[in-house]
Amino acid sequence: MGFENALAEEIWNAKYRFVAPGGDAADEGFEATVARVAGAVAEAEAPERRAYWRDRFAEALTDFRFIPAGRVLAGAGTDRSVTLFNCFVMGTIPDSLEGIFAHLREAALTMQQGGGVGMDFSTIRPSGSPVTGVGADASGPLSFMDCWDAMCRTVQSAGQRRGAMMGCLRIDHPDIEAFIDAKRDPARFRNFNLSVLVTDDFMKALAAAGDWPLLFDGEIRRVVSAKDLWQRLMRATYDTAEPGVIFVDRVNQQNNLAYCESISASNPCGEQMLPPYGACLLGSINLARLVDDPFGPHAALDEAALGELTRTAVRLLDNVIDISRYPLPQQEAEAKAKRRIGLGVTGLADALLFCGTAYGTGPAVALTRQWLGVIKREAYRASAEIAAEKGPFPLYDPCMLDRPNLVGLDEDTRALIAEHGLRNGCLTSIAPTGTTSLLAGNVSSGVEPVFAYSYTRKIRQGDGTSREEAVEDYAMQAWRRLKGDAPPPEELFVSAQTLTPSDHLTMQAAAQALIDSSISKTVNCPEDIPFDAFADIYVEGYHLGCKGLTTYRPNPVTGSVLSTAPAKATRTEVELAPRAEALEGTTYKLKWPDSAHAVYVTLNDVEEDGERRPFEIFINSKNMEHYAWTLGLTRMISAVFRRGGDVTFVAEELKAVFDPRGGAWMQGRYVPSLLAAIGGVIERHLTGLEPALPSPAPDPVDQPKAIALRACPQCGAAALIKVEGCNNCLECGYSKCG
């Protein structure tokens, strides 16, 4: 079982391949990863059944038909002290300094083992509230969120995975306005996703254009206009893509386990709404791998295979609950009491393409409901059958049959549940599958449309920078294999860039109706969408039955992970820009009194957005005493130039260097060192790249004479000139004609 492309293999090698202590690779290929995971998960079975289920699990994992979430792929069977769960919501935060920092510690321990965490900060008193006994005022929940943010940054820097957190605050908390505007500061809460917990009562007040009380501990602190507060929330989201919105009352009304829990937060991506200390593990069925005759006249998804794969996946995920470590004992108790799993899908958009159906259309909605209906039915049946074999989850109550997600099940499935109960309290959710989708050959992620059929992806590096890599969608690759150079039909190959927000909402709502928990989905909006139309998306999503909404409109604060065109490089964000085959530049000649040979400084430039900027520098001289430091200097300065941004500091730093042996007078000025002279050359070159100002021409005596010379192939000096058809070096005398 090979990889579809080099990027997939690179991701496996970097994230999911097990390497034993000492550096010896334990996973020789992805087949070894499959065997490792399948064997580890099968350990939860009775000894006489382990071999059977190991083979069944391996079959499901083969060819990326079922993809457990990354923590299962990376950790199962490795004996690493990590959790196999993706998502945690931390306990209810007490309104006391001691309790707050105890929960901060719990979050740190959870993230240390690889778990993403969500917190509801609504229980912390608002800023300005009196703190009894110390004669001070409370600083409010946002100040403590800064502590979580710093903790996440610290834990992230010490580990292999980037930290992830969700911070939630109720729409009626007195500090809600500051929470809404927090991410307008691009440096604040960089390790948080933020969501506002919006209630049904607020949506009613909004519809009635009424007032809205902000309260804490039942005491009304202020009253605001519901419309003004909503406008503030929408404006912040319009400008910065955050906060998102969670319709928290709907989440609780439709929760299978509402009889024994209350939910007030979600995991970092929003697909798992969880109670205090709630935990969930995820896995996705790859719909794109189950379509027969893709793009052909008989293209159809194999629903029998889908049902069988669903049943195996439910058992696999249920077993992970028993073999996983847990960062905290409260999380283990919660997970085993309710045995919550989150089975979802990936490759939906590609599967629709293979079936000749455009994402967002009526036929796409119908197929989505049909396929997710199969998954829902078979997941509940499998859970009931496992309950008959191993027992239902400890907090199972027959009243579950009256919960909204179970009412619509067919009679046979309901009868099976009534007889045996359920092994799992919640069964389905749809998570983002960005990295594992790339691992599977760049299938479309989760329930999302194809972002773009070819694009540039920013890949985060270990040193905090990113590099860019071109990627092509899985369905587009298949089209090229099957159809050759035939252009793909535009009406079929729609993307996140071409769909309307209503198309996104329609698909999200269709999927939500068949999913227990929630869906991680982004509604992409054009940059020029009018604000009122943008705000209507959230109201429409509420009325369509969505449990939460996240939108993205291009903005200067958040940037993007994926881009259809390379972003302009910045010094702190991207890897060194690639070099073109030929560049234009200028060579400057320096004569330093302490050196018998001239020093040639070459600065080559590139043009971006109609402006020239320096791209690289070379320093050459026959004096070999300079070779080591000039080579090191040119490599460092060139790296700075290639990263872009304001590079004037390079000249300033060099001009400040002095030579203890003394400097020299050059063009009527004292220059403290040869390095300072090179800095002066860079400064004058940068000045020459700036647009000309309407001022008198400078005195020519103060300007260096620039000589556009090429490097000599013999001595390396930038001193090669063309005379009568021959190349001649002004330094070493090299000559070659022709």
Buried (B, 14 or more C-beta within 10 A) or exposed (E): EEBBBEBBBBBBBEBBBBEEEEEEEBBEBBBBBBBBBBBBBBBBBEEEEBEEBBEBBBBBBBEBBBBBBBBBBBBBBBEBEBBBBBBBBBBBBEBEEEBBEEBBEBBBBBBBBBBBBBBBBBBBBBBEBEBEEEEEEBBBBBEBBBEBBEBBEBBBEEBEBEBBBBBBBBBBBBBBBBBBBBBEEEEBBEBBBBBBBBBEBBBEBBEEEEEBBBBBEEEEBEEBBBBEBBBBBBBBBBBBBBBBBBBBBBBBEBBBBBEBBEBBBBBBBBBBBBBBBBBBBBBBBBBBBBBEEBBEEEBBBEBEBBBBBBBBBBBBBBBBBBBBBBBBEBBBBBBBBBBBBBBBBBBBBBBBBBBBBBBBBEEBBEBBBEBBBBBBBBBBBBBBBBBEEBEBBEBBBEEBBEBEBBEEBEEEBBEBBEEBBBBBBBBBBBBBBBBBBBBBBBBBBBBBBBBBBEBBBBBEEEEEBBEBBEBBBBBBBBBEEEEEEEEBEEEBBBBBBBBBBBBBBBBBBBBBBBBBBBBBBBBBBBEEBEEEEBBBBBBBBBEBBBBBBBBBBBBEEBBBEBBBEBBEBEBEBBBBBEEEEEBEBBBBBBEBEEBEBBBBBBBBBBEEEEEEBBBBBBBBBBBEEBBEEBEEBBEEBBEBBBBBBEBEEBBEBBBEBEBEEEBBEBEEEEBBBBBBBBBBBBBBBBEBEEEEEEEEEEEEEEEBEBBEBBBBEBBBBBBBBEEEEEBBBBBBEBEEEE
